[in-house]
């Protein structure tokens, strides 16, 4: 009996060592294939995470079955127990199975990769990991969202090919709108030559709103993925400096109070 216990411990150790070794092998394989087979680094990270999860599961499954056989459980009993466990798992882990299937389709359909900025079920963040069962997001505040793949119905991906930078700027009703638009067009031409991350020259669309205290003018430009926030910050800075130099006012909300003396 003692040798069986020792053998089971050895099997457990072998499984642990095998999982660590296969993880290193998978990392090495993906490192070699990144430049030759898989051109997209984000996709390579996602495939690597999923492959590691599947291989780890299979290694431990084989280890458990080996230990049960070593402990003297007859193959017929083992098959019966395995069947019962399979039925129980099938009934009690339907959500898990659904998550795994959804994870496979996420990978096959190339919906998103590690490093993409996406929105799932109202949660927006950067994809940190994608496993067979869950997707992990981290938002700008550092909050982590772990979402079961089976719960993912709609994905908004902000890292597919390009993304727009949108800047709305308000001027006072007393300012010359035509002058402001011409100033913006001139400044956007300069920004196109000097600001990195843009794919197309910024387009001054014109007036998009007549708000309570300002006339709103919108500027849109196509950017490289993940560069839109940086571009928006740079454009706002340039607009503020240029408007100051041109004497164009960016208003703030005001309230007029009339005092009536009895």
C-alpha positions as CSV (number, residue, x, y, z in Angstrom):
1,X,0.0,0.0,0.0
2,X,2.9,2.3,0.8
3,X,4.4,2.0,-2.6
4,X,1.0,2.9,-4.2
5,X,0.9,6.1,-2.1
6,X,4.5,6.9,-3.1
7,X,3.7,6.2,-6.7
8,X,0.7,8.5,-6.6
9,X,2.8,11.3,-5.1
10,X,5.3,10.8,-7.9
11,X,2.5,11.0,-10.5
12,X,1.3,14.2,-8.9
13,X,4.8,15.6,-9.0
14,X,5.3,14.6,-12.6
15,X,2.0,16.3,-13.6
16,X,3.0,19.5,-11.8
17,X,6.5,19.4,-13.5
18,X,4.9,18.5,-16.9
19,X,2.5,21.5,-16.6
20,X,5.4,23.8,-15.9
21,X,7.6,22.3,-18.7
22,X,4.8,22.5,-21.3
23,X,4.1,26.1,-20.4
24,X,7.8,26.9,-21.1
25,X,7.6,24.9,-24.4
26,X,4.4,26.7,-25.4
27,X,6.0,30.1,-24.7
28,X,9.1,29.1,-26.8
29,X,7.0,27.8,-29.7
30,X,4.9,31.0,-29.8
31,X,8.0,33.1,-29.5
32,X,9.4,31.4,-32.6
33,X,6.1,31.5,-34.5
34,X,5.4,35.1,-33.7
35,X,7.6,36.4,-36.5
36,X,7.0,33.5,-38.9
37,X,3.4,32.3,-38.6
38,X,1.4,34.6,-36.3
39,X,2.1,38.2,-37.3
40,X,-0.4,39.7,-34.8
41,X,1.3,39.8,-31.4
42,X,-2.0,40.3,-29.5
43,X,-3.5,37.2,-31.2
44,X,-0.4,35.2,-30.3
45,X,-0.8,36.1,-26.6
46,X,-4.4,35.1,-26.7
47,X,-3.7,31.7,-28.5
48,X,-0.9,31.1,-26.0
49,X,-3.1,31.6,-23.0
50,X,-5.9,29.3,-24.3
51,X,-3.4,26.6,-25.4
52,X,-1.7,26.6,-22.0
53,X,-5.1,26.2,-20.2
54,X,-6.2,23.3,-22.4
55,X,-2.8,21.4,-22.1
56,X,-2.7,21.9,-18.3
57,X,-6.3,20.5,-18.0
58,X,-5.4,17.4,-20.1
59,X,-2.2,16.8,-18.1
60,X,-4.0,16.8,-14.8
61,X,-6.9,14.7,-16.2
62,X,-4.4,12.0,-17.2
63,X,-2.7,12.2,-13.8
64,X,-6.0,11.8,-11.9
65,X,-7.0,8.8,-14.0
66,X,-3.6,7.2,-13.5
67,X,-3.8,7.7,-9.7
68,X,-7.3,6.2,-9.6
69,X,-6.1,3.1,-11.6
70,X,-3.0,2.7,-9.3
71,X,-5.2,2.8,-6.2
72,X,-6.8,-0.4,-7.5
73,X,-10.1,0.9,-8.8
74,X,-11.3,-1.6,-11.5
75,X,-11.6,-0.3,-15.0
76,X,-15.3,-1.1,-15.1
77,X,-15.9,0.7,-11.8
78,X,-13.7,3.6,-13.1
79,X,-15.7,3.7,-16.2
80,X,-19.0,3.8,-14.3
81,X,-17.7,6.4,-11.9
82,X,-16.4,8.5,-14.8
83,X,-19.8,8.2,-16.5
84,X,-21.6,9.3,-13.4
85,X,-19.2,12.2,-12.9
86,X,-19.6,13.2,-16.5
87,X,-23.4,13.2,-16.1
88,X,-23.1,15.2,-12.9
89,X,-20.7,17.7,-14.5
90,X,-22.9,17.9,-17.6
91,X,-25.9,18.8,-15.4
92,X,-24.1,21.0,-12.9
93,X,-21.6,22.7,-15.1
94,X,-23.7,23.7,-18.1
95,X,-22.5,27.3,-17.7
96,X,-18.9,26.2,-17.7
97,X,-19.4,24.2,-20.9
98,X,-21.1,27.2,-22.4
99,X,-18.2,29.5,-21.3
100,X,-15.7,27.1,-22.9
101,X,-17.6,26.9,-26.2
102,X,-18.0,30.7,-26.3
103,X,-14.2,31.0,-25.6
104,X,-13.5,28.8,-28.6
105,X,-15.7,30.9,-30.9
106,X,-14.0,34.1,-29.6
107,X,-10.7,32.7,-30.7
108,X,-11.9,31.3,-34.0
109,X,-13.8,34.5,-35.0
110,X,-11.0,36.7,-33.9
111,X,-13.3,39.0,-31.9
112,X,-10.6,40.5,-29.7
113,X,-7.1,39.9,-28.5
114,X,-5.0,40.6,-25.4
115,X,-4.2,44.3,-25.3
116,X,-7.4,45.4,-27.1
117,X,-9.7,48.0,-25.5
118,X,-13.2,46.6,-25.6
119,X,-16.6,47.0,-24.0
120,X,-18.5,43.9,-22.8
121,X,-21.8,44.1,-20.9
122,X,-21.2,47.8,-20.1
123,X,-17.7,47.1,-18.8
124,X,-14.9,48.9,-20.7
125,X,-11.2,48.1,-20.3
126,X,-8.1,46.6,-21.7
127,X,-8.1,42.8,-22.3
128,X,-5.5,41.3,-19.9
129,X,-6.1,37.6,-20.4
130,X,-8.5,35.4,-22.4
131,X,-8.9,31.8,-21.2
132,X,-11.2,29.0,-22.3
133,X,-13.7,30.1,-19.6
134,X,-13.3,33.8,-18.8
135,X,-12.1,37.1,-20.2
136,X,-10.3,39.5,-17.9
137,X,-10.6,43.3,-18.4
138,X,-8.9,46.2,-16.5
139,X,-10.3,49.7,-16.8
140,X,-8.5,53.0,-16.6
141,X,-9.1,53.2,-12.8
142,X,-7.4,49.8,-12.3
143,X,-10.7,48.0,-11.7
144,X,-10.6,44.4,-12.9
145,X,-13.6,42.7,-14.5
146,X,-13.7,38.9,-14.9
147,X,-16.4,38.0,-17.4
148,X,-17.5,34.5,-18.2
149,X,-17.3,33.9,-21.9
150,X,-20.8,32.5,-22.0
151,X,-22.2,35.8,-20.8
152,X,-20.6,37.8,-23.7
153,X,-23.3,38.8,-26.1
154,X,-22.1,42.0,-27.7
155,X,-18.5,43.2,-28.0
156,X,-17.5,46.7,-28.8
157,X,-13.8,46.7,-29.9
158,X,-12.0,50.0,-30.2
159,X,-8.8,48.4,-31.6
160,X,-9.9,47.1,-35.0
161,X,-7.9,48.7,-37.8
162,X,-8.5,52.3,-36.7
163,X,-10.5,54.5,-34.2
164,X,-11.8,58.1,-34.5
165,X,-10.7,60.9,-32.2
166,X,-13.5,63.3,-31.6
167,X,-13.1,66.8,-30.1
168,X,-16.0,69.2,-29.4
169,X,-15.0,72.8,-28.7
170,X,-17.4,75.5,-27.7
171,X,-17.1,79.2,-28.6
172,X,-19.2,82.1,-27.2
173,X,-22.3,83.4,-29.1
174,X,-20.5,86.8,-29.4
175,X,-17.6,85.3,-31.4
176,X,-17.5,85.1,-35.2
177,X,-18.3,81.5,-36.0
178,X,-16.8,81.7,-39.5
179,X,-13.5,83.0,-38.2
180,X,-13.4,80.3,-35.5
181,X,-13.9,77.6,-38.1
182,X,-11.2,79.0,-40.3
183,X,-8.8,79.2,-37.4
184,X,-9.6,75.6,-36.5
185,X,-9.0,74.4,-40.1
186,X,-5.7,76.2,-40.1
187,X,-4.6,74.7,-36.8
188,X,-5.7,71.2,-37.8
189,X,-3.5,71.4,-40.9
190,X,-0.5,72.2,-38.6
191,X,-1.5,69.4,-36.2
192,X,-1.7,66.9,-39.1
193,X,2.0,67.6,-39.9
194,X,3.2,67.7,-36.2
195,X,1.1,65.3,-34.2
196,X,1.7,61.6,-34.4
197,X,-0.9,58.8,-34.3
198,X,-3.3,60.2,-36.9
199,X,-4.1,58.4,-40.2
200,X,-6.0,61.3,-41.8
201,X,-6.0,65.0,-41.5
202,X,-8.5,66.3,-38.9
203,X,-11.8,67.3,-40.4
204,X,-13.6,70.3,-39.0
205,X,-17.2,69.2,-39.4
206,X,-18.8,72.6,-38.4
207,X,-21.5,73.5,-35.8
208,X,-23.0,70.4,-34.1
209,X,-24.7,72.1,-31.2
210,X,-26.3,75.4,-30.1
211,X,-25.9,74.8,-26.3
212,X,-27.0,77.0,-23.4
213,X,-23.7,78.9,-23.2
214,X,-21.7,77.9,-26.3
215,X,-21.8,77.2,-30.0
216,X,-20.2,73.7,-30.3
217,X,-17.9,72.9,-33.2
218,X,-16.8,69.3,-33.8
219,X,-13.5,68.0,-35.1
220,X,-13.0,64.3,-36.2
221,X,-9.9,62.5,-37.3
222,X,-9.1,58.9,-38.0
223,X,-6.3,57.5,-35.7
224,X,-4.2,54.4,-35.2
225,X,-5.7,52.1,-32.6
226,X,-5.1,53.2,-28.9
227,X,-3.9,56.6,-30.1
228,X,-7.2,58.5,-30.1
229,X,-7.0,59.7,-26.5
230,X,-3.5,61.0,-26.9
231,X,-4.5,62.8,-30.1
232,X,-7.6,64.3,-28.5
233,X,-5.5,65.7,-25.6
234,X,-3.0,67.2,-28.0
235,X,-5.7,68.8,-30.2
236,X,-7.5,70.3,-27.2
237,X,-4.2,71.9,-26.1
238,X,-3.4,73.3,-29.5
239,X,-7.0,74.7,-29.9
240,X,-6.9,76.4,-26.4
241,X,-3.5,78.1,-27.2
242,X,-4.6,79.1,-30.7
243,X,-8.0,80.5,-29.5
244,X,-6.2,82.5,-26.8
245,X,-3.9,84.0,-29.4
246,X,-6.8,84.8,-31.8
247,X,-9.0,86.3,-29.0
248,X,-11.7,83.6,-29.4
249,X,-13.5,82.8,-26.2
250,X,-14.2,79.3,-24.9
251,X,-17.2,80.0,-22.6
252,X,-18.2,78.4,-19.3
253,X,-21.7,78.0,-18.0
254,X,-23.1,81.2,-16.6
255,X,-26.4,82.1,-14.9
256,X,-27.9,85.6,-14.9
257,X,-29.7,86.5,-11.6
258,X,-32.1,89.4,-11.6
259,X,-32.7,91.0,-8.2
260,X,-36.1,92.6,-7.9
261,X,-36.4,95.2,-5.1
262,X,-39.9,95.6,-3.7
